[in-house]
Amino acid sequence: MKRLLAALAMTASAPFAFAQAPVDDPYLWLEDVTGDKAMAWVKEQNAKSQPAIESDPAFKPLLAAYTAITTSRDRIPGVAKMGAHYYNFWQDAKNPRGLWRRTTLEEYRKAEPKWETVLDLDRLSAAEGEKWAWKGGQCLYPAYERCLVSLSRGGGDAVEIREFDTVKKAFVDGGFRLPESKGGVAWIDGNTIYAARDFGAGTMSRSGYPRQVKRLARGQAIAAAPVVFEVSAEDMGAWPSVEHEKGYRIESMTRAISTRNSESFVRVGDSYTKLDLPSSSEKSISARKLYVRLREDWEPASIAFKPGTLLTIDLEAFLGGDREFEVLFTPGPRTALATPSGGWESPRTWCSSRWCCSTCWTT
């Protein structure tokens, strides 16, 4: 509850559009979201709002009902297929910090599947004296035996990243380990990763996210790793991504300009080529296909597309100049494309090499 109130207080007070703040802004100090003054203000607001919320007669029944729902053993466990296993992160009353676990398809189809625990966050937290929160794991295709696991202290955005062995069910001694920071990582191969982190003075944007992406080899000091991609301090941040599948690898970078504007770059040779797409569009790559969901009118070739349209095209053809997109979804007066769980920016979960499974809102 305290973390929720703090988050609400900071969200309500901090600027969201990342525009240049006026010089005479009397609340500019609230942008220092971890600063002593800002946190003292949050505690002061919590002291006022928390008693008011908790004294409401509806508070305790709602909290009890929500807790029962979110910890119920009857809820359907969502899974992600990696190799022969189906992985799930599970929290309940017995495992409040959570279990990263897996099962087989045969077991998953049963009313009571047998789950194999891969990582127990309650045990890890007790052993290390930390309140670790699960922030996901990126596992290396095709064996999925090595993963970059993200752990957050208490659930914050900043994460510590450690290499994990899913066969031994243990962190890799001497493996990749990145200190706490906001940012992302991606496997290039078994001995190389991309890392967007806080690399020191001047490497974070005004929004508090990494400006730089480094290519880091196994055993290499972070300070010695080369910067391969960089954005402006006025941008929101930079994020790496690598698509692996059946003998090919597509390495890409995202320049996040703001919460709803970004540019995508794909590695071609030794450089990163910017994709000629509207900055307002949502973009993703899966199975060598480029997917684009529009937020504004766009006419890349002979056909004009309206906002809300979902398009696809072969990535290699697009890089070669082809702009003849295939339309996967067109919005109507009472119909719009809904976002799958986890965000549409993860098309691998819902797109095959040609067709996408989409849900529509109808009013």
C-alpha beads as a LAMMPS data file, in Angstrom:
LAMMPS data file: protein, C-alpha beads

363 atoms
362 bonds

1 atom types
1 bond types

-500.0 500.0 xlo xhi
-500.0 500.0 ylo yhi
-500.0 500.0 zlo zhi

Masses

1 110.0

Atoms # bond

1 1 1 0.000 0.000 0.000
2 1 1 2.783 2.449 0.892
3 1 1 4.534 1.782 -2.418
4 1 1 1.240 2.262 -4.262
5 1 1 0.592 5.602 -2.573
6 1 1 4.150 6.722 -3.273
7 1 1 3.824 5.755 -6.922
8 1 1 0.523 7.599 -7.245
9 1 1 1.961 10.686 -5.601
10 1 1 5.009 10.771 -7.859
11 1 1 2.963 10.026 -10.979
12 1 1 0.584 12.873 -10.218
13 1 1 3.399 15.316 -9.584
14 1 1 6.145 14.424 -12.055
15 1 1 5.945 15.583 -15.699
16 1 1 4.915 12.856 -18.149
17 1 1 5.547 14.340 -21.567
18 1 1 9.288 14.925 -21.146
19 1 1 9.000 18.437 -22.513
20 1 1 11.478 21.114 -21.502
21 1 1 10.341 22.346 -18.078
22 1 1 10.000 26.106 -17.534
23 1 1 13.002 27.613 -15.813
24 1 1 10.786 29.167 -13.116
25 1 1 8.906 25.914 -12.367
26 1 1 8.606 25.835 -8.536
27 1 1 8.096 22.059 -8.591
28 1 1 11.128 21.160 -10.699
29 1 1 12.668 19.403 -7.680
30 1 1 9.996 16.681 -7.979
31 1 1 11.772 15.418 -11.115
32 1 1 14.513 14.105 -8.854
33 1 1 12.318 11.087 -8.091
34 1 1 14.776 9.482 -5.657
35 1 1 16.031 12.712 -4.078
36 1 1 15.690 13.332 -0.350
37 1 1 13.379 16.336 -0.803
38 1 1 11.069 14.525 -3.230
39 1 1 10.865 11.403 -1.069
40 1 1 10.201 13.474 2.044
41 1 1 7.288 15.090 0.199
42 1 1 5.941 11.641 -0.781
43 1 1 6.072 10.475 2.842
44 1 1 4.237 13.627 3.904
45 1 1 1.462 13.004 1.349
46 1 1 1.257 9.336 2.343
47 1 1 0.788 10.328 5.979
48 1 1 -2.272 12.327 4.911
49 1 1 -3.795 10.021 2.303
50 1 1 -3.134 6.558 3.737
51 1 1 -5.284 6.972 6.889
52 1 1 -8.082 8.494 4.807
53 1 1 -8.041 5.570 2.373
54 1 1 -7.747 2.855 5.016
55 1 1 -10.540 4.342 7.149
56 1 1 -13.042 4.018 4.312
57 1 1 -15.493 1.173 5.143
58 1 1 -15.002 -0.319 1.671
59 1 1 -11.212 -0.519 1.952
60 1 1 -10.775 -3.759 3.919
61 1 1 -13.428 -5.768 1.999
62 1 1 -11.947 -4.649 -1.324
63 1 1 -8.402 -5.434 -0.206
64 1 1 -9.453 -8.871 1.018
65 1 1 -11.343 -9.618 -2.207
66 1 1 -8.459 -8.432 -4.396
67 1 1 -5.929 -10.442 -2.382
68 1 1 -8.090 -13.568 -2.648
69 1 1 -8.379 -13.172 -6.420
70 1 1 -4.705 -12.492 -7.062
71 1 1 -3.502 -15.351 -4.843
72 1 1 -6.166 -17.907 -5.758
73 1 1 -4.797 -21.277 -6.770
74 1 1 -7.740 -21.629 -9.170
75 1 1 -6.590 -18.902 -11.540
76 1 1 -5.240 -19.970 -14.941
77 1 1 -1.407 -19.830 -15.060
78 1 1 -0.196 -17.993 -18.142
79 1 1 2.778 -19.663 -19.829
80 1 1 5.566 -18.875 -22.286
81 1 1 6.968 -21.711 -24.385
82 1 1 10.757 -22.032 -24.389
83 1 1 12.071 -25.227 -25.941
84 1 1 10.250 -28.268 -24.575
85 1 1 8.995 -26.450 -21.481
86 1 1 6.224 -23.999 -20.648
87 1 1 7.344 -21.385 -18.121
88 1 1 5.182 -19.500 -15.651
89 1 1 5.758 -17.038 -12.818
90 1 1 3.426 -17.791 -9.915
91 1 1 2.582 -16.002 -6.676
92 1 1 0.183 -17.127 -3.963
93 1 1 -0.191 -16.933 -0.186
94 1 1 2.493 -19.590 0.304
95 1 1 4.880 -17.974 -2.189
96 1 1 4.352 -14.202 -1.879
97 1 1 7.536 -13.265 -3.715
98 1 1 6.914 -15.922 -6.325
99 1 1 8.115 -19.031 -8.114
100 1 1 9.565 -19.167 -11.611
101 1 1 8.498 -22.625 -12.676
102 1 1 7.960 -24.814 -15.727
103 1 1 6.049 -27.826 -16.959
104 1 1 5.466 -29.828 -20.134
105 1 1 2.554 -29.407 -22.529
106 1 1 1.198 -32.809 -21.473
107 1 1 1.197 -31.749 -17.809
108 1 1 -0.181 -28.283 -18.547
109 1 1 -3.252 -29.834 -20.153
110 1 1 -4.090 -31.644 -16.903
111 1 1 -6.450 -30.262 -14.268
112 1 1 -3.585 -30.328 -11.749
113 1 1 -0.266 -29.934 -13.613
114 1 1 2.991 -30.922 -11.966
115 1 1 5.277 -27.903 -11.852
116 1 1 9.054 -27.930 -11.576
117 1 1 10.466 -24.961 -9.653
118 1 1 13.310 -23.227 -11.486
119 1 1 13.839 -20.268 -9.148
120 1 1 12.213 -19.603 -5.769
121 1 1 12.267 -15.870 -5.065
122 1 1 11.177 -16.277 -1.446
123 1 1 14.187 -18.503 -0.740
124 1 1 16.496 -16.206 -2.682
125 1 1 15.237 -13.158 -0.784
126 1 1 15.689 -14.891 2.562
127 1 1 19.192 -16.074 1.660
128 1 1 20.342 -12.646 0.457
129 1 1 18.413 -10.464 2.885
130 1 1 16.624 -8.638 0.056
131 1 1 12.982 -8.304 -0.992
132 1 1 13.495 -9.413 -4.575
133 1 1 10.705 -8.849 -7.093
134 1 1 10.602 -10.763 -10.384
135 1 1 11.040 -8.620 -13.502
136 1 1 11.403 -11.367 -16.082
137 1 1 14.065 -13.452 -17.770
138 1 1 15.427 -13.396 -21.313
139 1 1 16.572 -16.879 -22.344
140 1 1 18.932 -17.640 -25.219
141 1 1 17.471 -19.402 -28.267
142 1 1 17.420 -22.281 -29.163
143 1 1 18.338 -24.267 -26.010
144 1 1 16.974 -21.703 -23.531
145 1 1 19.471 -22.983 -20.969
146 1 1 21.020 -19.600 -20.205
147 1 1 18.861 -16.654 -19.162
148 1 1 19.397 -13.026 -18.193
149 1 1 17.206 -12.752 -15.107
150 1 1 16.071 -9.297 -13.933
151 1 1 15.537 -8.770 -10.208
152 1 1 14.197 -5.624 -8.588
153 1 1 14.636 -4.569 -4.990
154 1 1 11.092 -4.111 -3.740
155 1 1 9.533 -3.830 -7.197
156 1 1 11.159 -0.635 -8.515
157 1 1 12.026 0.017 -12.169
158 1 1 15.761 -0.416 -11.621
159 1 1 16.887 -4.047 -11.843
160 1 1 19.952 -6.146 -11.189
161 1 1 20.637 -8.601 -14.015
162 1 1 22.237 -12.003 -13.492
163 1 1 22.957 -14.924 -15.790
164 1 1 20.989 -18.015 -14.797
165 1 1 21.368 -21.690 -15.785
166 1 1 17.943 -23.358 -16.216
167 1 1 19.505 -26.845 -16.247
168 1 1 21.376 -26.451 -12.969
169 1 1 18.692 -24.077 -11.654
170 1 1 21.352 -21.751 -10.342
171 1 1 23.010 -18.451 -11.148
172 1 1 26.131 -18.854 -13.285
173 1 1 29.328 -18.446 -11.296
174 1 1 31.332 -15.754 -13.079
175 1 1 28.551 -15.210 -15.606
176 1 1 27.055 -11.958 -16.811
177 1 1 26.062 -9.776 -13.865
178 1 1 25.011 -6.153 -14.234
179 1 1 24.504 -3.839 -11.243
180 1 1 21.177 -2.225 -10.435
181 1 1 19.982 0.211 -13.081
182 1 1 17.056 1.045 -15.298
183 1 1 17.439 -0.212 -18.838
184 1 1 17.375 -3.392 -20.900
185 1 1 19.540 -6.236 -22.154
186 1 1 19.451 -8.700 -25.051
187 1 1 21.416 -11.812 -25.989
188 1 1 23.479 -11.570 -29.177
189 1 1 25.026 -15.023 -28.786
190 1 1 26.164 -17.271 -25.961
191 1 1 29.090 -15.025 -25.101
192 1 1 27.859 -11.560 -26.046
193 1 1 24.991 -9.307 -24.994
194 1 1 23.676 -5.804 -25.547
195 1 1 23.258 -3.762 -22.386
196 1 1 21.553 -0.389 -21.879
197 1 1 22.432 0.714 -18.356
198 1 1 23.621 3.557 -16.181
199 1 1 27.273 3.606 -17.225
200 1 1 28.132 6.681 -15.187
201 1 1 27.947 10.465 -15.452
202 1 1 26.171 11.702 -18.580
203 1 1 24.908 8.280 -19.697
204 1 1 21.302 8.699 -18.516
205 1 1 18.608 10.812 -20.167
206 1 1 16.645 13.579 -18.453
207 1 1 13.835 11.026 -18.156
208 1 1 16.079 8.753 -16.074
209 1 1 16.715 5.998 -18.636
210 1 1 19.926 4.874 -20.390
211 1 1 21.119 6.900 -23.370
212 1 1 23.722 4.344 -24.420
213 1 1 23.777 0.701 -25.485
214 1 1 27.021 -1.258 -25.137
215 1 1 28.106 -4.542 -26.705
216 1 1 29.459 -6.590 -23.809
217 1 1 31.488 -9.791 -24.174
218 1 1 31.691 -12.494 -21.543
219 1 1 34.382 -11.626 -18.991
220 1 1 34.743 -8.072 -20.302
221 1 1 34.616 -5.153 -17.868
222 1 1 31.577 -2.958 -18.490
223 1 1 33.794 0.134 -18.679
224 1 1 35.790 -1.452 -21.510
225 1 1 32.755 -2.439 -23.598
226 1 1 32.190 -0.271 -26.693
227 1 1 29.153 1.996 -27.069
228 1 1 27.331 0.910 -30.257
229 1 1 24.220 3.086 -30.053
230 1 1 23.443 6.397 -28.358
231 1 1 20.570 8.873 -28.159
232 1 1 20.227 12.436 -26.923
233 1 1 19.879 13.340 -23.262
234 1 1 16.556 14.966 -24.257
235 1 1 15.223 11.652 -25.574
236 1 1 13.480 9.223 -23.261
237 1 1 16.100 6.495 -23.704
238 1 1 17.605 3.684 -25.783
239 1 1 16.726 -0.021 -25.779
240 1 1 18.308 -3.017 -27.565
241 1 1 16.493 -6.023 -29.011
242 1 1 17.615 -9.199 -30.776
243 1 1 15.348 -11.569 -32.684
244 1 1 16.596 -15.179 -32.882
245 1 1 14.959 -17.902 -34.924
246 1 1 16.062 -20.883 -37.009
247 1 1 19.529 -19.825 -38.000
248 1 1 19.078 -16.081 -38.305
249 1 1 19.508 -13.137 -35.983
250 1 1 18.116 -9.628 -36.313
251 1 1 19.679 -6.992 -34.052
252 1 1 17.785 -3.747 -33.550
253 1 1 17.770 -0.613 -31.426
254 1 1 14.985 1.695 -30.317
255 1 1 15.360 5.417 -29.833
256 1 1 12.466 6.310 -27.517
257 1 1 11.797 9.997 -28.123
258 1 1 8.807 10.181 -25.789
259 1 1 6.143 7.852 -24.439
260 1 1 4.393 7.682 -27.834
261 1 1 7.155 8.458 -30.324
262 1 1 10.128 6.299 -31.237
263 1 1 12.526 5.378 -34.026
264 1 1 13.733 1.861 -34.829
265 1 1 17.149 0.913 -36.202
266 1 1 18.195 -2.472 -37.604
267 1 1 21.790 -3.609 -37.810
268 1 1 22.938 -3.995 -41.393
269 1 1 26.621 -4.906 -41.571
270 1 1 28.444 -2.862 -38.957
271 1 1 25.935 -0.011 -38.746
272 1 1 22.320 0.536 -37.706
273 1 1 19.865 1.552 -40.419
274 1 1 16.884 3.658 -39.413
275 1 1 13.525 2.227 -40.494
276 1 1 11.580 4.739 -42.569
277 1 1 8.402 4.692 -40.476
278 1 1 6.299 7.331 -38.683
279 1 1 7.763 7.996 -35.246
280 1 1 4.269 7.793 -33.749
281 1 1 3.701 4.238 -34.995
282 1 1 4.207 1.076 -32.964
283 1 1 6.853 -1.117 -34.560
284 1 1 8.018 -4.680 -34.046
285 1 1 9.951 -7.449 -35.782
286 1 1 9.117 -11.156 -35.623
287 1 1 9.948 -14.072 -37.903
288 1 1 11.676 -11.711 -40.344
289 1 1 8.504 -9.681 -40.712
290 1 1 8.085 -6.024 -39.835
291 1 1 4.815 -5.109 -38.098
292 1 1 3.541 -1.531 -37.939
293 1 1 0.476 -0.235 -36.120
294 1 1 -0.366 3.330 -37.088
295 1 1 -1.423 6.221 -34.884
296 1 1 -1.699 8.737 -37.746
297 1 1 -2.462 8.830 -41.477
298 1 1 0.385 7.402 -43.574
299 1 1 0.903 6.872 -47.294
300 1 1 4.162 4.925 -47.808
301 1 1 3.417 4.111 -51.462
302 1 1 0.270 4.106 -53.573
303 1 1 -2.153 3.406 -50.723
304 1 1 -3.042 5.700 -47.821
305 1 1 -3.610 4.043 -44.454
306 1 1 -5.549 5.491 -41.546
307 1 1 -4.763 5.417 -37.805
308 1 1 -5.334 2.075 -36.105
309 1 1 -4.350 0.016 -39.152
310 1 1 -2.004 -2.938 -38.593
311 1 1 0.442 -3.554 -41.449
312 1 1 3.145 -6.093 -42.196
313 1 1 5.905 -6.542 -44.747
314 1 1 8.979 -8.712 -45.187
315 1 1 11.808 -6.922 -43.364
316 1 1 14.451 -7.606 -46.001
317 1 1 12.108 -6.345 -48.736
318 1 1 11.376 -3.201 -46.711
319 1 1 15.096 -2.517 -46.243
320 1 1 15.454 -2.939 -50.006
321 1 1 12.900 -0.190 -50.695
322 1 1 9.628 -2.136 -50.973
323 1 1 6.660 -0.264 -49.443
324 1 1 3.800 -2.516 -50.540
325 1 1 2.468 -3.477 -47.116
326 1 1 -0.039 -6.223 -46.397
327 1 1 -2.995 -5.035 -44.305
328 1 1 -3.710 -7.308 -41.344
329 1 1 -6.335 -5.181 -39.645
330 1 1 -8.350 -2.090 -40.553
331 1 1 -10.342 -0.280 -37.848
332 1 1 -14.010 0.506 -38.360
333 1 1 -16.439 3.056 -36.895
334 1 1 -17.158 0.684 -33.982
335 1 1 -14.111 -1.601 -34.042
336 1 1 -10.503 -1.177 -32.910
337 1 1 -7.557 -3.486 -32.392
338 1 1 -7.118 -4.454 -28.744
339 1 1 -3.757 -5.011 -27.132
340 1 1 -2.849 -8.573 -26.096
341 1 1 -1.593 -9.154 -22.548
342 1 1 1.961 -7.874 -22.247
343 1 1 1.573 -5.281 -24.985
344 1 1 1.353 -5.621 -28.745
345 1 1 5.050 -4.825 -28.918
346 1 1 5.615 -8.558 -28.275
347 1 1 4.192 -9.984 -31.529
348 1 1 5.972 -13.334 -31.142
349 1 1 3.262 -14.259 -28.659
350 1 1 0.483 -13.745 -31.164
351 1 1 1.881 -13.659 -34.730
352 1 1 2.939 -16.532 -36.922
353 1 1 5.189 -15.921 -39.904
354 1 1 2.183 -14.697 -41.880
355 1 1 -0.992 -14.270 -39.835
356 1 1 -1.713 -12.628 -36.505
357 1 1 -4.326 -13.570 -33.951
358 1 1 -5.940 -10.310 -32.864
359 1 1 -8.831 -9.308 -30.637
360 1 1 -11.201 -6.475 -31.442
361 1 1 -13.141 -4.153 -29.216
362 1 1 -16.644 -3.625 -30.521
363 1 1 -18.834 -0.872 -29.075

Bonds

1 1 1 2
2 1 2 3
3 1 3 4
4 1 4 5
5 1 5 6
6 1 6 7
7 1 7 8
8 1 8 9
9 1 9 10
10 1 10 11
11 1 11 12
12 1 12 13
13 1 13 14
14 1 14 15
15 1 15 16
16 1 16 17
17 1 17 18
18 1 18 19
19 1 19 20
20 1 20 21
21 1 21 22
22 1 22 23
23 1 23 24
24 1 24 25
25 1 25 26
26 1 26 27
27 1 27 28
28 1 28 29
29 1 29 30
30 1 30 31
31 1 31 32
32 1 32 33
33 1 33 34
34 1 34 35
35 1 35 36
36 1 36 37
37 1 37 38
38 1 38 39
39 1 39 40
40 1 40 41
41 1 41 42
42 1 42 43
43 1 43 44
44 1 44 45
45 1 45 46
46 1 46 47
47 1 47 48
48 1 48 49
49 1 49 50
50 1 50 51
51 1 51 52
52 1 52 53
53 1 53 54
54 1 54 55
55 1 55 56
56 1 56 57
57 1 57 58
58 1 58 59
59 1 59 60
60 1 60 61
61 1 61 62
62 1 62 63
63 1 63 64
64 1 64 65
65 1 65 66
66 1 66 67
67 1 67 68
68 1 68 69
69 1 69 70
70 1 70 71
71 1 71 72
72 1 72 73
73 1 73 74
74 1 74 75
75 1 75 76
76 1 76 77
77 1 77 78
78 1 78 79
79 1 79 80
80 1 80 81
81 1 81 82
82 1 82 83
83 1 83 84
84 1 84 85
85 1 85 86
86 1 86 87
87 1 87 88
88 1 88 89
89 1 89 90
90 1 90 91
91 1 91 92
92 1 92 93
93 1 93 94
94 1 94 95
95 1 95 96
96 1 96 97
97 1 97 98
98 1 98 99
99 1 99 100
100 1 100 101
101 1 101 102
102 1 102 103
103 1 103 104
104 1 104 105
105 1 105 106
106 1 106 107
107 1 107 108
108 1 108 109
109 1 109 110
110 1 110 111
111 1 111 112
112 1 112 113
113 1 113 114
114 1 114 115
115 1 115 116
116 1 116 117
117 1 117 118
118 1 118 119
119 1 119 120
120 1 120 121
121 1 121 122
122 1 122 123
123 1 123 124
124 1 124 125
125 1 125 126
126 1 126 127
127 1 127 128
128 1 128 129
129 1 129 130
130 1 130 131
131 1 131 132
132 1 132 133
133 1 133 134
134 1 134 135
135 1 135 136
136 1 136 137
137 1 137 138
138 1 138 139
139 1 139 140
140 1 140 141
141 1 141 142
142 1 142 143
143 1 143 144
144 1 144 145
145 1 145 146
146 1 146 147
147 1 147 148
148 1 148 149
149 1 149 150
150 1 150 151
151 1 151 152
152 1 152 153
153 1 153 154
154 1 154 155
155 1 155 156
156 1 156 157
157 1 157 158
158 1 158 159
159 1 159 160
160 1 160 161
161 1 161 162
162 1 162 163
163 1 163 164
164 1 164 165
165 1 165 166
166 1 166 167
167 1 167 168
168 1 168 169
169 1 169 170
170 1 170 171
171 1 171 172
172 1 172 173
173 1 173 174
174 1 174 175
175 1 175 176
176 1 176 177
177 1 177 178
178 1 178 179
179 1 179 180
180 1 180 181
181 1 181 182
182 1 182 183
183 1 183 184
184 1 184 185
185 1 185 186
186 1 186 187
187 1 187 188
188 1 188 189
189 1 189 190
190 1 190 191
191 1 191 192
192 1 192 193
193 1 193 194
194 1 194 195
195 1 195 196
196 1 196 197
197 1 197 198
198 1 198 199
199 1 199 200
200 1 200 201
201 1 201 202
202 1 202 203
203 1 203 204
204 1 204 205
205 1 205 206
206 1 206 207
207 1 207 208
208 1 208 209
209 1 209 210
210 1 210 211
211 1 211 212
212 1 212 213
213 1 213 214
214 1 214 215
215 1 215 216
216 1 216 217
217 1 217 218
218 1 218 219
219 1 219 220
220 1 220 221
221 1 221 222
222 1 222 223
223 1 223 224
224 1 224 225
225 1 225 226
226 1 226 227
227 1 227 228
228 1 228 229
229 1 229 230
230 1 230 231
231 1 231 232
232 1 232 233
233 1 233 234
234 1 234 235
235 1 235 236
236 1 236 237
237 1 237 238
238 1 238 239
239 1 239 240
240 1 240 241
241 1 241 242
242 1 242 243
243 1 243 244
244 1 244 245
245 1 245 246
246 1 246 247
247 1 247 248
248 1 248 249
249 1 249 250
250 1 250 251
251 1 251 252
252 1 252 253
253 1 253 254
254 1 254 255
255 1 255 256
256 1 256 257
257 1 257 258
258 1 258 259
259 1 259 260
260 1 260 261
261 1 261 262
262 1 262 263
263 1 263 264
264 1 264 265
265 1 265 266
266 1 266 267
267 1 267 268
268 1 268 269
269 1 269 270
270 1 270 271
271 1 271 272
272 1 272 273
273 1 273 274
274 1 274 275
275 1 275 276
276 1 276 277
277 1 277 278
278 1 278 279
279 1 279 280
280 1 280 281
281 1 281 282
282 1 282 283
283 1 283 284
284 1 284 285
285 1 285 286
286 1 286 287
287 1 287 288
288 1 288 289
289 1 289 290
290 1 290 291
291 1 291 292
292 1 292 293
293 1 293 294
294 1 294 295
295 1 295 296
296 1 296 297
297 1 297 298
298 1 298 299
299 1 299 300
300 1 300 301
301 1 301 302
302 1 302 303
303 1 303 304
304 1 304 305
305 1 305 306
306 1 306 307
307 1 307 308
308 1 308 309
309 1 309 310
310 1 310 311
311 1 311 312
312 1 312 313
313 1 313 314
314 1 314 315
315 1 315 316
316 1 316 317
317 1 317 318
318 1 318 319
319 1 319 320
320 1 320 321
321 1 321 322
322 1 322 323
323 1 323 324
324 1 324 325
325 1 325 326
326 1 326 327
327 1 327 328
328 1 328 329
329 1 329 330
330 1 330 331
331 1 331 332
332 1 332 333
333 1 333 334
334 1 334 335
335 1 335 336
336 1 336 337
337 1 337 338
338 1 338 339
339 1 339 340
340 1 340 341
341 1 341 342
342 1 342 343
343 1 343 344
344 1 344 345
345 1 345 346
346 1 346 347
347 1 347 348
348 1 348 349
349 1 349 350
350 1 350 351
351 1 351 352
352 1 352 353
353 1 353 354
354 1 354 355
355 1 355 356
356 1 356 357
357 1 357 358
358 1 358 359
359 1 359 360
360 1 360 361
361 1 361 362
362 1 362 363
